[in-house]
Structures are given as C-alpha cells and as structure tokens.
Amino acid sequence: FLLMVLIIFGIVFELPMVSVVLNRLGLLKVSWMKAGRRVVIVVIFVIAALITPPDIVSQITVAVPVILL
C-alpha cells in the first residue's frame, strides 16, 4: 500500500513538468489551460478517485496539490 501511494504521488507531482514541456513544444497553450480550468479541476478529482484507495482523504491529498501546482 505504501509503495503504491508513493508511486502515485511521484507520478502526480511530475504532471506540472509535463505541462511545461508541452507548452514549450507548442502542444499546450496557456490560454487553453485558463479556459479549461474548471473542467480540469473536475477531471483531477475523478482521476484522484480512480488512482487512490477508496478513501476521501487520499483523494483530496492527491488532488489538492495537483490543483495548486
């Protein structure tokens, strides 16, 4: 369980770097990210619910830092 949670957190915290790289390559624009912010927040919570154990604390622990990043 602990190893799975650490791997999930490691992958989740790499997502901001992925968005920066995609932005530099021209595949992801800042205006698109600003326009789709509400949808992305919902998607982040759905993905957090799928990758974490059935526990609301784990879901929030994964989702909130990703939203802040």
Buried (B, 14 or more C-beta within 10 A) or exposed (E): EEEEBEEBBEEBEEBEEEBEEEBEEEEBEEEEEEEEEEEBEEEBBEBBBEBBEEEEEBBBBBBEBBEEE
